[in-house]
Amino acid sequence: MEGVVDRLNVVLIVVDALRAQNLGIYGYHKDTSPNIDWLGKRGVVFDNAFSCINTTDPSVTSIFTGRYPISHGIINHGTKLTQSEVHAFLRRNIKTLPEILKSNGYITLALDWLGRWHRKGFQYYMGIDSAAAQKSGKTKFGEMLGASKRLVNGLYIRLKRFLFRSRIRSATNITKHTIKVMEERLDRRSPFFLFIHYWDTHTPYNAPKHFEKRFFDENDDSVRIEDVLRRIKNPEWREYLRKVTKGAKTASEIIARYDGAIAYVDEEIGVLIDFLEKRSVLDESVVILTSDHGESLTEHNIFFDHHGLYDVTIRVPLIIWCPSIFSSHVRVPSLVQHVDLVPTVLDILNIGERYGFDGENLVPLIRGERDRVRSFVYVEEVHTQRKRAIRTENFKYIYALSGREVVCRYCGFMHEGIKELYYLREDPRELLNVVERYPRVAQELEETSEKWVHLLISKVRRQTIGEKIREIRRKLNSMHRGNSIS
């Protein structure tokens, strides 16, 4: 690529459950994100970036593989993950971004709690099953899988709940640990890939109290928490919401906690940027900030979680800061998705191999050489409902795969309808379902979505067959060499 600076570092920051619309750079009226805004004002801001799914495990996998969940095979999350889908993912031998960069001479470091297959390619990884350093990128198959069904269904969720209550994984500690790891492993002769996953913007929205107080207005009139809890038909989810909203009387107080958590993480991102600048590596780096998904704070009767396929949950921030390549501030209005990140990073780094990505290279879009790379985004939901969504610039169509899968297993009731169509130009908040007004538009979008899914599945089958043929050839060549020696 013309003008590329060789051997740039890569810093990928994922802020869990951070929705774009609550950041200043995306027009929020509250001052939640001065450091993120600083990056955006000097970098490339994608105004319409979307996740591929609304839960963490499959979303982070899409970010690292450049493939939709249907393609990489991880569609469930957390306790709903099955051993068979993780086995299938590992059998496909899909190269992840850290694996690709490691094979190209990068030091790969991750400050993250997800563990399992997310460790692939990292030479240092702080996983959910251990706060200690994992100094080798190699992991036992059983560790990546979660060891057993019992662990996945029992110990995993207990650890996750403990970590969400604990300050162990607070933004402050993550940043301190990151700086310590960088100081110990920073080698100016080798470029590095650093992945940092901040969790404080995930429920229960952890932040020191003074951050929350910045954003709470006693005069805000919003729904009462007790009224929210009365609507929830699933007793387990009701009890979960009761715990995470403890001490609050209204939804406004919880939204203030969320905004406070953003400000808290933003402050730590500022600390990280200052460290990189003082070590004279910031200008030699590509810094990418995004989220795995957004968050619904009250919209569509979805409270303090990220189920649903509305824009509050699937529209994510995406900022790429790289002054040595993109010297001026650019705002990109076109539709983009997480799957576009890996091919874009590899182009910026001048790493030309192809790995069967579903995503598109965004560099021509940034440079103004193309108006768009896609006419729609495709997103799906598996964890609480089974739905698909296709979104164009003007319309959003959401549909359930069956009548049985339209009832939310968390809330115990149906959010909106089995088929939903929103005319975004007139209704950006997705309040009015116009599926009966525009039935032909809904039908065309559903047909396009189903064709897209079929193409993805066909592509996976071709790649699987190709991999099997290559494996047979490798075995035959090995046998041939063995016979030659004998």
Phi, psi and omega in degrees: 000132185296134176084004182289134171272127187290143170063046173290145171285161177231126175241115179251117179250120175248120178257110190297134175060030179267114178272146187297321191290352179261017176249144180301321182295341177255016171098008181291141185279349178259149185273072183271340198216056183299324182284320175296320178298322178300316177299313183297321182290345179246002183230205181257123180249124177264114185284337182229067177259141185226146171286174178257347182198168189249021174229160195289308186306305180290330181291313178297325177297321176294320178300319185276339184253342185071024182230149174290157179307322178300326182280316182274343171098346178268104180247337179266175184220143172058235185289344178275351178298138176254151177299326184295321181287326177290319174304313182298319178299314182291325178295330181290344176054044180286128179284129178265165180304313178298326177293318180296314181292322178300318180291346177255023172091010180274144166279127186246123186229138179224132171248094191204156183248000188288322179066205179052224185292343179296344178285344188308128175090351181268131176279334173229130182213130175257102189262171183295333183271001179195130175277354180280161180292137171255095192280357177243142176285349181277136179225143179295146181305317182295328179291318180294328183280344184098008173074315183195162177300322181296320179295315181300317185275342184243286187298320183303311184291327178294317178297318181298315180295321178298316182293324179292331177275340189270152174274000181305320184255028177295160180301322179299312181292322178297316180294315178300317180294321178300312181298319178298314179297318180295318180296324180284330189243358182294117181236108185295347179277343182235137175288159181233154169244119182244123177247123179237129182241105176271138187246354192295339178274003170272148177308138013267028176059068183283127172196150172306146188305325184293338175289316179300318184296335179299329193247001181267129177245116183298339181274353178298129179256109181219175184298142178281144181300320180298325177292323176299311184297326179294334181284336186282123183269339178275114184298327180292317179291324177300317180292323177299312179296325178298320181290316185284344177256012184306132178091351181255145178257333183228161178297330179301324178295322179288322177296323176297323176296318180298312178297322177296322177295322176299313181298323179295310178297318180302319179298319179290326174298322175299319177299316179297315179299317178300319179298313181297324180291317180294329178274006176059035177244351184297314182289348178259020187232156166259119178252124181240129176239130178206187175226157178287331177190175177266212182203139174260123185261335170199343189301139177057031181056033173248114190250117168059047177201181185233037167267164190096156182244031177277161187300330178300334184259331185252345177275124187239155171290145172214114180233131174242119181248116182204080187297335180287343179250310181247097192278349181232159179291134180226137171247128183251114182276346187289159179289129175221165180222167179306326182296346180277349187292311185298309179299329178291313180299317182294326176292315178302322182274359180062038174256110196265359184295153175252138184232024177072039182290151169272340185276174182244151175286124184269355183301314177300329178292316179297320183280356180080013180279341176225149178278328180200158177249350178206151179265348178205162170245147180244130181223147178227165180227135183231327194292312183249332176221165176246095184224161173232153178223143172232130185233126172256188178293331186253332186231150170234126178240125179238133180215145177275148180283340174200163179296330181289334187262013182266344179277126182292124183286343175280306187275335179084009176218172183271129173274116181061237188232180176288325176230128183229135176229130180236132177268097192293332181297323180261340188222068183294340180272000176057055183260334186243114178282114185250028183298327180282335179283325182235064184296325181293320178298315179299316180296316180296319180292321178294319178296318178297317180298314182293323176296320180297316178298317179299319179297318179297316180295318179297320179297317178299317180298317179297317180294323179294316178298316179299320179293321178296319179297317179296323179294319177298318179298319179297319180292318179296317178297321178295319178296320180297316179296322178296319179292324180296320180294320181288000000 
